[in-house]
Every structure is written in C-alpha cells, then in structure tokens.
C-alpha cells in the first residue's frame, strides 16, 4: 500500500463543516467541530506559565480531542447516549483514523492515539487543563451567541459547564467571562438612545454638530475620537490606530466599538447621543449591535444639502 497521508486528511475533512450539534436547538448555522477544536488549541497554548505544563502536548491534545467525530458524528448530551457506549464509539472511530495515518507515519499515529486516550482518562495535568478549556471554550461561545442573537436565545443551559472547571486559573478566566456576560445582559435591559450619522465625512460632521447644538444632544465624532487616540502615547493601541489612519487601513471593528462604548459612558448623562462617521459598513454595525446596543437609528448623509 502506498504511504500517503491523503486518506487520513480526507477522513477528517468533515470536521471543517460539521456543526456542533449541542447548539442546533437554539442557534442557526453554529460553529463547526473544527472551529471549536481550533480555539481550544489556542487556549491550550495560552496556559499560564506557572502551571509548568507541556504546552506542545496540550496543543496537540486540543487539536485531536474531537477527531473521532469525523467518523461517528458529534453526539450531543441531550441524545442521552450512555457514557461508556459513547466512549466505545469514539474509540472505534479513532482506531479507524489511526489505521489510516499508520500507513504514512506509524509513530505519529500511535502518538495521537495515546494523546486521545490520555485526554479521555483525564489523569495528567495536561489532560485536565485541556478538558477544562474544552468546557471554557463552550462557555465563551455561548456568551458570543447571546451577543449575536441580541439576548433573544436562551443559552442558560450551557452555564452549568462552569461547575466542571476546577483549577484556580481556569476559574479566574470563567469569573471574568461571567462578569462580562452579566454586564452584557444588563445592557440589553437598558437600550441606548443613539443616532448614527454616516455618509460624506464633512457633511456628517456638519449635520451632527448642527443637530447636537440645536437639540442639546451629545455628539461623538468617530474620526475625532480615533485621531485623538492615535496621538495618545498612553493608549495601548495608539500605534495601530496611527498606522490605520496614515495608511488607510481598516480599523478593527471591535476596537472602534470598544472606544465608542467608553465615549458613550462618558456622556451618559444626556438622553440622546449623535455619533457621526459610524458605522462604516455592516461589520461595524453588527459589532456595535452585539456589544453595545441594537436601538440605534441610522441616518445617511449624502451631501450638505441634507442639512436642509
């Protein structure tokens, strides 16, 4: 038999588009199994130094921990398949993948098989960390889906995963996540009265200044905000903003929204706020709606005749 890794690669390809079935009851087009494994691997890479873990082993373990699902599918908890039977199904599926890889690299095939068994047993510090990150990543994703669906989807069932996180380090991460989630849910209870003015830059600034002065509203100019932050050496992202403005690179939507939210909080005493020069595209608008508010009104200014 010809020694090639192609059969193995073809066998695991379904993971790239196989949905994580646990989300399907509430989320349309959820993440794939491969997407989940990728971020678990990132979390494995970011394990605190003082834990003294074999980081390379953690990353590899995270990448292969759901590999058998390419053969047996993603079996959700609500399917109520007995734990032992699910393990046996996964073990059999992994054996198939191991056999495919063995013809190309028997040592690596044995290595990933041992890694999977180590993960399943959960006895080593590396396996315990990756298992915790598997749960933590799911909690992060649940929160992100709550943001994406504007809090309209009930994902509380996934919060029980926090009980499976035991290490001090992972619990600290989970605490920050819980705090962020609580803040986000609280914001949903108090929609912000905001008007976006977008279009021709000069006309936007003129309209926003005129309306805010006449109606005694707060005015936040995104262009002015970004320029000031780019010139502030104390701001951690000032270099990035400086390059974006000088080279006309796209400013990350998440960065603009973070700055905007801080500006909105700073002028929060007034009933309405006008934001000029934002959003510049659907990505920025979607990010604002996820992270801050969905209550904003959008007005597009084509030229200064719209002032009339």
C-alpha positions as CSV (number, residue, x, y, z in Angstrom):
1,X,0.0,0.0,0.0
2,X,1.3,3.4,-1.0
3,X,2.4,5.5,2.0
4,X,0.3,8.7,1.8
5,X,-1.5,10.9,4.3
6,X,-4.3,11.8,1.9
7,X,-6.8,9.1,3.2
8,X,-6.4,10.5,6.7
9,X,-6.8,14.1,5.6
10,X,-9.9,13.2,3.6
11,X,-11.4,11.4,6.6
12,X,-11.1,14.3,9.0
13,X,-12.3,16.9,6.4
14,X,-16.0,16.7,7.6
15,X,-15.0,18.3,10.9
16,X,-14.5,21.6,9.0
17,X,-18.2,21.9,8.3
18,X,-19.8,19.5,10.8
19,X,-21.9,21.6,13.2
20,X,-21.5,21.3,16.9
21,X,-24.9,19.7,17.5
22,X,-25.4,21.0,21.0
23,X,-26.1,24.4,19.6
24,X,-28.6,23.3,16.9
25,X,-31.7,23.6,19.2
26,X,-31.2,27.3,19.6
27,X,-28.6,28.6,17.0
28,X,-28.8,28.5,13.3
29,X,-25.6,27.8,11.4
30,X,-23.5,27.2,14.6
31,X,-19.7,26.7,14.7
32,X,-18.1,23.6,13.3
33,X,-16.4,20.9,15.3
34,X,-13.0,22.0,13.8
35,X,-13.7,25.7,14.8
36,X,-14.2,24.6,18.4
37,X,-11.1,22.5,18.4
38,X,-9.1,25.4,17.0
39,X,-10.0,27.7,19.8
40,X,-9.4,25.0,22.4
41,X,-5.9,24.7,21.0
42,X,-5.4,28.5,21.3
43,X,-6.5,28.2,24.9
44,X,-4.1,25.3,25.4
45,X,-1.3,27.5,24.0
46,X,-2.2,30.3,26.5
47,X,-2.0,28.1,29.6
48,X,-0.3,30.2,32.4
49,X,3.4,29.7,32.6
50,X,3.4,28.8,36.3
51,X,1.4,25.7,35.7
52,X,4.5,24.2,34.1
53,X,2.5,22.2,31.5
54,X,3.9,20.5,28.4
55,X,2.4,23.2,26.1
56,X,3.1,21.3,22.9
57,X,1.3,18.3,24.2
58,X,-1.7,20.4,25.3
59,X,-2.0,22.0,21.9
60,X,-1.8,18.6,20.1
61,X,-4.3,17.1,22.5
62,X,-6.7,20.0,21.9
63,X,-6.5,19.6,18.2
64,X,-7.2,15.9,18.2
65,X,-9.7,15.6,21.1
66,X,-12.8,15.5,18.9
67,X,-11.1,13.9,15.9
68,X,-13.2,10.7,16.1
69,X,-16.4,12.8,15.5
70,X,-15.3,12.9,11.8
71,X,-16.3,9.2,11.8
72,X,-19.2,8.9,14.3
73,X,-20.6,12.5,14.2
74,X,-21.0,14.9,17.1
75,X,-23.2,13.1,19.7
76,X,-24.9,15.8,21.9
77,X,-25.5,15.4,25.6
78,X,-29.3,15.6,25.1
79,X,-29.1,12.4,22.9
80,X,-28.5,10.6,26.3
81,X,-26.1,8.0,24.8
82,X,-24.6,6.1,27.8
83,X,-21.2,7.4,28.6
84,X,-19.5,4.0,28.1
85,X,-21.1,3.4,24.8
86,X,-20.1,6.8,23.6
87,X,-16.6,6.2,24.6
88,X,-16.5,2.9,22.8
89,X,-17.9,4.5,19.6
90,X,-15.3,7.2,19.8
91,X,-12.5,4.7,20.4
92,X,-13.6,2.7,17.4
93,X,-13.7,5.8,15.2
94,X,-10.3,6.9,16.4
95,X,-8.9,3.4,15.7
96,X,-10.1,3.8,12.1
97,X,-8.3,7.2,11.8
98,X,-5.2,5.8,13.5
99,X,-5.1,3.0,10.9
100,X,-5.4,5.4,8.0
101,X,-2.5,7.5,9.4
102,X,-0.4,4.5,10.3
103,X,0.4,3.7,6.6
104,X,2.0,7.1,6.3
105,X,3.5,7.6,9.8
106,X,3.1,4.8,12.3
107,X,4.9,6.7,15.0
108,X,2.6,9.7,14.7
109,X,-0.5,7.5,14.5
110,X,0.4,5.8,17.8
111,X,1.3,9.2,19.3
112,X,-2.1,10.8,18.6
113,X,-3.9,7.7,19.8
114,X,-2.1,7.8,23.1
115,X,-2.9,11.6,23.4
116,X,-6.6,10.9,22.9
117,X,-6.6,8.1,25.5
118,X,-4.7,10.5,27.9
119,X,-7.3,13.1,27.3
120,X,-10.2,10.7,27.9
121,X,-8.7,9.5,31.1
122,X,-8.0,13.0,32.4
123,X,-5.3,11.9,34.8
124,X,-2.4,14.1,33.7
125,X,-2.2,17.9,34.3
126,X,-2.1,18.4,30.5
127,X,-5.3,16.4,30.0
128,X,-7.0,18.1,32.9
129,X,-6.2,21.6,31.5
130,X,-7.4,20.7,28.0
131,X,-10.6,19.2,29.4
132,X,-11.2,22.4,31.3
133,X,-10.5,24.5,28.2
134,X,-13.0,22.4,26.3
135,X,-15.7,23.5,28.7
136,X,-14.5,27.1,29.0
137,X,-14.4,27.5,25.2
138,X,-18.0,26.4,25.1
139,X,-19.0,29.0,27.8
140,X,-17.3,31.7,25.7
141,X,-19.1,30.6,22.6
142,X,-22.4,30.6,24.4
143,X,-21.8,34.1,25.5
144,X,-20.9,35.1,22.0
145,X,-24.1,33.6,20.6
146,X,-26.1,35.5,23.2
147,X,-24.4,38.7,21.9
148,X,-25.0,37.7,18.3
149,X,-28.7,37.0,18.9
150,X,-29.1,40.1,21.0
151,X,-30.0,38.1,24.1
152,X,-33.1,36.6,22.4
153,X,-31.9,33.0,22.6
154,X,-31.9,31.1,25.9
155,X,-28.5,29.6,26.3
156,X,-28.6,29.3,30.1
157,X,-28.3,25.5,29.9
158,X,-24.7,25.8,29.0
159,X,-23.8,27.8,32.1
160,X,-23.7,24.5,34.0
161,X,-20.4,23.8,32.4
162,X,-18.8,26.2,34.8
163,X,-19.2,23.6,37.5
164,X,-16.7,21.4,35.6
165,X,-14.0,24.0,35.8
166,X,-11.9,23.4,38.9
167,X,-8.4,24.9,38.6
168,X,-7.9,28.3,40.1
169,X,-6.5,29.7,36.8
170,X,-9.4,28.5,34.7
171,X,-12.0,29.6,37.3
172,X,-10.5,33.1,37.2
173,X,-11.0,33.2,33.5
174,X,-14.5,31.9,33.9
175,X,-15.2,34.7,36.5
176,X,-14.1,37.4,34.1
177,X,-16.4,35.8,31.4
178,X,-19.3,35.7,33.8
179,X,-18.8,39.3,34.7
180,X,-18.7,40.3,31.0
181,X,-21.9,38.3,30.4
182,X,-23.7,39.9,33.3
183,X,-22.8,43.4,32.0
184,X,-24.0,42.5,28.6
185,X,-27.3,41.2,29.7
186,X,-27.8,44.3,31.9
187,X,-27.2,46.5,28.8
188,X,-29.9,44.7,27.0
189,X,-32.3,45.8,29.7
190,X,-31.5,49.5,29.0
191,X,-31.3,50.2,25.3
192,X,-29.3,53.3,24.4
193,X,-30.9,56.2,22.6
194,X,-28.4,56.7,19.8
195,X,-28.5,58.2,16.3
196,X,-25.8,57.3,13.8
197,X,-25.0,59.8,11.0
198,X,-22.9,58.3,8.2
199,X,-22.0,59.2,4.6
200,X,-19.9,62.0,3.3
201,X,-17.4,62.7,6.1
202,X,-17.6,66.5,6.0
203,X,-21.3,66.6,5.7
204,X,-21.7,64.1,8.6
205,X,-19.7,66.4,10.9
206,X,-21.6,69.4,9.9
207,X,-25.0,67.7,10.4
208,X,-24.0,66.2,13.7
209,X,-22.7,69.4,15.1
210,X,-25.7,71.4,14.0
211,X,-28.3,68.9,15.3
212,X,-26.5,68.3,18.6
213,X,-26.2,72.0,19.3
214,X,-29.8,72.8,18.4
215,X,-31.3,69.9,20.4
216,X,-28.7,69.9,23.2
217,X,-27.6,66.4,22.4
218,X,-24.2,64.8,23.0
219,X,-22.1,64.5,19.8
220,X,-19.4,61.8,19.4
221,X,-17.2,62.2,16.3
222,X,-15.6,58.9,15.5
223,X,-13.0,60.5,13.3
224,X,-12.0,62.9,16.1
225,X,-12.0,60.1,18.6
226,X,-9.7,57.9,16.5
227,X,-7.4,60.7,15.8
228,X,-7.0,61.7,19.4
229,X,-6.4,58.1,20.5
230,X,-3.8,57.6,17.7
231,X,-1.9,60.6,19.2
232,X,-2.1,59.4,22.7
233,X,1.1,57.6,23.6
234,X,-0.5,56.2,26.8
235,X,-3.2,54.4,24.8
236,X,-2.2,50.8,24.2
237,X,-3.4,50.7,20.6
238,X,-2.2,54.1,19.6
239,X,0.4,52.7,17.2
240,X,-2.2,50.5,15.5
241,X,-4.6,53.4,15.1
242,X,-1.8,55.7,13.8
243,X,-0.9,53.2,11.1
244,X,-4.5,52.7,10.2
245,X,-5.2,56.4,9.8
246,X,-1.9,57.1,7.9
247,X,-2.0,54.1,5.6
248,X,-5.8,54.0,5.3
249,X,-6.0,50.5,6.8
250,X,-9.4,49.3,8.1
251,X,-9.6,50.0,11.8
252,X,-10.7,46.7,13.6
253,X,-14.5,46.9,14.2
254,X,-14.0,45.6,17.8
255,X,-11.5,48.4,18.5
256,X,-13.8,51.2,17.3
257,X,-16.8,49.7,19.2
258,X,-14.7,49.5,22.4
259,X,-13.7,53.1,22.2
260,X,-17.3,54.2,21.3
261,X,-18.7,52.4,24.3
262,X,-16.3,54.2,26.6
263,X,-17.3,57.5,25.0
264,X,-21.0,56.8,25.3
265,X,-20.5,56.0,29.0
266,X,-18.6,59.3,29.5
267,X,-21.5,61.3,28.1
268,X,-24.2,59.1,29.5
269,X,-25.9,62.0,31.4
270,X,-27.8,63.1,28.3
271,X,-30.9,61.4,26.9
272,X,-29.7,61.1,23.3
273,X,-26.3,60.9,21.6
274,X,-25.4,61.5,18.0
275,X,-22.5,59.5,16.6
276,X,-21.0,60.8,13.3
277,X,-18.8,58.8,10.9
278,X,-20.1,55.4,12.1
279,X,-20.8,52.8,11.1
280,X,-18.6,52.3,8.1
281,X,-20.1,49.1,6.8
282,X,-22.2,46.2,8.1
283,X,-19.4,44.7,10.1
284,X,-19.0,47.7,12.3
285,X,-22.8,48.0,12.8
286,X,-23.1,44.3,13.7
287,X,-20.3,44.6,16.2
288,X,-21.9,47.6,17.8
289,X,-25.3,45.8,18.0
290,X,-23.6,42.7,19.5
291,X,-21.5,44.5,22.1
292,X,-23.4,47.7,22.9
293,X,-27.0,48.3,21.7
294,X,-29.4,47.4,18.9
295,X,-31.5,50.5,19.5
296,X,-29.5,53.0,17.4
297,X,-31.1,54.8,14.5
298,X,-29.1,55.3,11.2
299,X,-29.2,58.4,9.0
300,X,-27.2,58.5,5.8
301,X,-25.9,61.9,4.7
302,X,-25.1,62.1,1.0
303,X,-24.0,65.8,1.0
304,X,-24.6,69.0,2.9
305,X,-28.0,69.6,1.2
306,X,-29.3,67.0,3.7
307,X,-28.9,69.7,6.3
308,X,-31.9,71.5,5.0
